[in-house]
Amino acid sequence: MIKTEHLTKKYESLTAVDDVTFQVGPGEVLGFLGPNGAGKTTTMRMLAGFVTPTSGRASICGHDVETAPLLAKASLGYLPEGAPSYGEMTVRGFLAFIADLRALSGERRAARLRHVIEHLELGPVLNQTIETLSKGFRRRVGLAQAIIHDPPVLILDEPTDGLDPNQKHEVRTLINDMARDKIIVISTHILEEVDAVCTRAAIIARGRIVADDTPAGLAARSRYHNAVSMQFAAPASLAAARGAVAALPVVAAVEVSERDARLTALPRAGANILPAVAELAARQGLKLQELHLESGRLDEVFRTITA
Amino acid sequence: MHNVGIILRRELASYFATPLAYIFILIFLVLANAFTFYLGGFYERGQADLDPFFTFHPWLYLFLIPAVSMKLWAEERKSGSIELLMTQPVTLLEAVLGKFFAAWIFTALALALTFPLWITVNYLGRPDNGAILAAYLGSLMLAGGFLAIGSCMSALTRNPVVAFILGVVASFAFLLAGFPLVLDAFRAWAPQPLLDAIASLSLLTHFESIQKGVIDLRDLLYFAMLIAFFLYATVVALDLRKAD
């Protein structure tokens, strides 16, 4: 369990994290979303025991990060932003160093080393120094370091930053695999990641949590929630249909994108407009390439809340 | 304290992972020998001792030791690896001690490699080997004192060059604390007991008394306390500023 109560960090003239209270339980993957400089990293650093809170409390598995820092750190795997490490060390040497600091020994040490090397596919670079690795490999070394002691809690600051789409997919699969029995907090500014791995998302802006909900719950706050999107075969038929769709009583507004001949009909509050729009399309014989119901757009919610 | 050893081994290995260690040892040996023979007049004196060798150690260390200590913490902060280290289940004190002892063992190794000079002087005459051993011990303690000062200076900044300059200046002040160069800055306003206290902090005075072959417990205690004080100051500085 991760628990924070009124967690606050003030620098001379700036309040980086302002009265943040939340809890994360087993099986949950909490995504921290927010613009750069919103306080995501500072919050995570306080949880990891690297930054001392100005006021408030935080605990990892019941161990207060300030009064029992070693126990809190022992329960935690942490990937710092940018995955810093010792560039002159080989991957093998670095992982062995972390395994020693994590007090792993004997058969378990060997088994855990094998596990992380295999799962993060570090085999080919084991004897290379870290400074010669690509960004993707460095990030994977950072992840390997975070999970080597199989901690109950994982805090990962931008785990997929700088990875290519295949590597992103691998890391997300890894997080999903671990999610069942761990508590995971990740930060990201990639919204698709929230849908891909998070069971819960907290949007942080100017040091405060401004929204804390499931990804579906957040998407439902979008004005595109339950909107109907249509793509026309020809731009001309779009122009003809526009007036008729807008005239439907359940439709609040229509938005048109000329570039891809797309029309989006926004519903009046709570209304289900799909049947009405579909019936209109059938009656008028509109030539559609696509018709679908939107669940909501996270990026739009994100912009509305954090702007 | 098990972690001190783990960090110490990693640090020591990292010295030798780059050419830095070899360059440092080479420069130290070349300069130490050059000073002994050219400035110290090793042959001309006609005496079988290593005085001309040890006399120059404080001045050699003044510039070479901060070059070792500057990277201790400044580089960790610059590269961000301090965040990785400090979020492992390790206390600040363990990390400070591990790094300090690694640096000290490294300088001890450089010092030990001056052994041909000791062989030379034994070949040429009959030196007082006890006094030479005492002087080696004094030199090692002096290096430890400078390293502790440098460790603290390195913890104050994320820029290794700034850490080097701070290290040289602070070491210089401690080296000459008993001499007019430093004391005159205090003489105008400080009371006599304070002046005496400052003068007694002089590294050079304590080093010279050991170098003469007299191992006084007070001198050893002085070095031990100097090292303890600056390592503690390193812990405090890091605790306040590690995330800056």
Interface residues (C-beta under 8 A of the other chain):
Chain A: R45 A48 G49 F50 V51 L70 K73 A74 L76 Y78 P80 G82 P84 S85 Y86 G87 E88 M89 G93 F97 I98 D100 L101 R102 A103 T129 Q145
Chain B: H2 N3 I6 I7 R10 A13 S14 A17 T18 S79 G80 S81 E83 L84 M86 T87 Q88 P89 V90 T91 K242 A243
